[in-house]
Amino acid sequence: MKGIISAAHATRLAFFIGGFAVACWAPLVPFAKERLHANDGSIGALLLCLGTGSVLTMLLTGALNSKFGSKPLIVAGSLGLILTLPGLAFSHAALTLALVLLGFGASLGVLDVAMNIHGAEVERLTQRALMAGFHGFFSIGGFAGAIAMTALLSAHITPFYSTLACSALMGVLLLVAFPSFVKTKQAENEPFLAVPHGIVLLLSFLAAIAFLAEGAMLDWGALFIITAKLLPVAQAGMGYILFSSAMTVGRLLGDTVTHKLGALPMLVGGSALAILGIITLLLVPIPAFALSGFVLLGLGIANIAPILFRLAGKQTLMPTGLAIATLTTIGYAGVLLGPAGIGFAASLLTLKGAFWLLAALLAIIPLCARRAVRTPH
């Protein structure tokens, strides 16, 4: 069956589904807390199940890709999200919700790795830089999911029926995309598992730094605004809105810019722009101008991870699927552990000191950029 859209558009829809599903869960957290009569500590423990499920399946997905290709794995991950999302609004026991969150996270982990592998395959087939745009659609999906779920709940539709509507939309998108996913042959003489090494570890480490910065803005941006007295408490979320909006725009434009400038200038320039953003936040005394630091940081971070995924897809030291799975897993660890690390650093150095430390970590990227782009063949 011939697809009605291109493989690139199908990949964009896969990324959109991933971002949409994650964002649909966020507005459901208060309802889950009320339904289970849980305290903040219990909710925190339950949320850990989502991250645990993702990490458990990421490396496994890389291994399965060598046997089955990315297409069935994208379908499996997407279907898992579609089926488990309503369960997040229907579970009335902590154990049940924990298991559903574990399944939801596992499905997200499968989709996350598989769609990045598929993106690398589509780039290779089309000989075009597309990865930044793919990641941009994950962000667009996040905006759309948050808006859709909030609108449904605001219309007094129950959480369960709201999730059914969102799952139905994801199902339609998957049906549209399915015929256009690239079907890859099973790899011959390729190991099921491989120990990460060489350039793959370097790319993964740099991705973890980029994801750490992204997680820090999500979890600590609002608190920084309050601590620095940049905005009133009620408007403290503006920092992350500026950051995520700039990052989305940067990713949608990133492929064109990367094609013109190349990977090395983008890694060096992007990390330098991100560092400038942090310096602006820390040193500029005028709130309106200081907040522009979030925009600079978002634009700077935007294309670092997509470029690293592209480089992981081009290297030949490890099978592509296993390399991208390694990068995804280690990068995701940056999202999970990074904000906690920022909190620990803030307890020792103050929050401003922790942000200076984040700037120092980002400075590692330009120092390693030349080595990162020299992928062996």
Summary of the structure (lengths in Angstrom):
residues: 377
radius of gyration: 20.1
end to end distance: 35.1
largest distance: 60.4
contacts: 1431
relative contact order: 0.15
helix: 83%
strand: 0%
